[in-house]
């Protein structure tokens, strides 16, 4: 499970926490794969991050990490860290490789709220 974000409300029955921002997701993906100790398939990452981040945001973070060469895509489609031991777990090769792309909006500060002009 990815690390817990800022908890807004906690009760016996429910925990409400803030979702991670786009710029926090790549670090969380790296941490999750490192904690697992083996290469993970993208659908495993989606299950791991379900309820925290959507599939599109996760795909964007994975492609960003591939572009920076912090992640490696193995022939069976699994994603691992450089130097991680790889053992094939599926018999078929992945036909279409992921397209490494940098996240363009990482360097720019985001403004989520603009106070009204007085």
Secondary structure, 3 states (H helix, E strand, C coil): CCCCCCEEEECCCCEEECCCCHHHHHHHHHHHHHHHCCCECHHHHHHHCCCCCCHHHHHHHHHHHHHCCCCEECCCCCEECCCCCCCCCCCCCCCCCCCCCCCCCCCCCCCCCCCCCC
